[in-house]
């Protein structure tokens, strides 16, 4: 894996170290023509070995993973080495994240979620975060996770959650992989929803066999 821009040496853990805490970064992948998923509707069908190495590195540097419940369901998520925090308007816990040790899976939802009682039964009251009356308050979510000591946060999308985190001004860094593949489908981009305007600065760019892997920091100078 070649460094095209950024430090000239160091392993992936050094290259992706967070500069300060608390820190929230998002990791996404897309094809060269901009699709965040392959023909099967999953990002797992477009990522590759280089992307997997960075994916594993980012997870190893995180205290918790924040992901939309729909993405977790579609991608077949299971438990990780750090807590998985599901953002869900319905308080729905995907099958692959049920029945595990208490505290490995949390749900962030709102007060009138359809499956709130079910989530509490599955995960325990202390692992169901009710944040907001009519929508999930993402700023309150970040504060709640930091209060638990989880100060290096990694979100893995999906596109709607990434857009909402950006709109709320909560993202510090976007890690994005572009794979050398064209799919010519109507798949989603890495962000979806109402427009946002978030300037970024390129911090690091890696290349392996045509795959580009970058770190972009959110520019807060404006």
Beta strands, then each sheet from edge to edge (+ up, - down):
strand 1: 2-5
strand 2: 23-31
strand 3: 64-68
strand 4: 83-87
strand 5: 105-109
strand 6: 128-130
strand 7: 152-155
strand 8: 173-179
strand 9: 200-208
strand 10: 211-218
sheet 1: 1+ 9- 10+ 8- 2- 7- 3- 4- 5- 6-
end
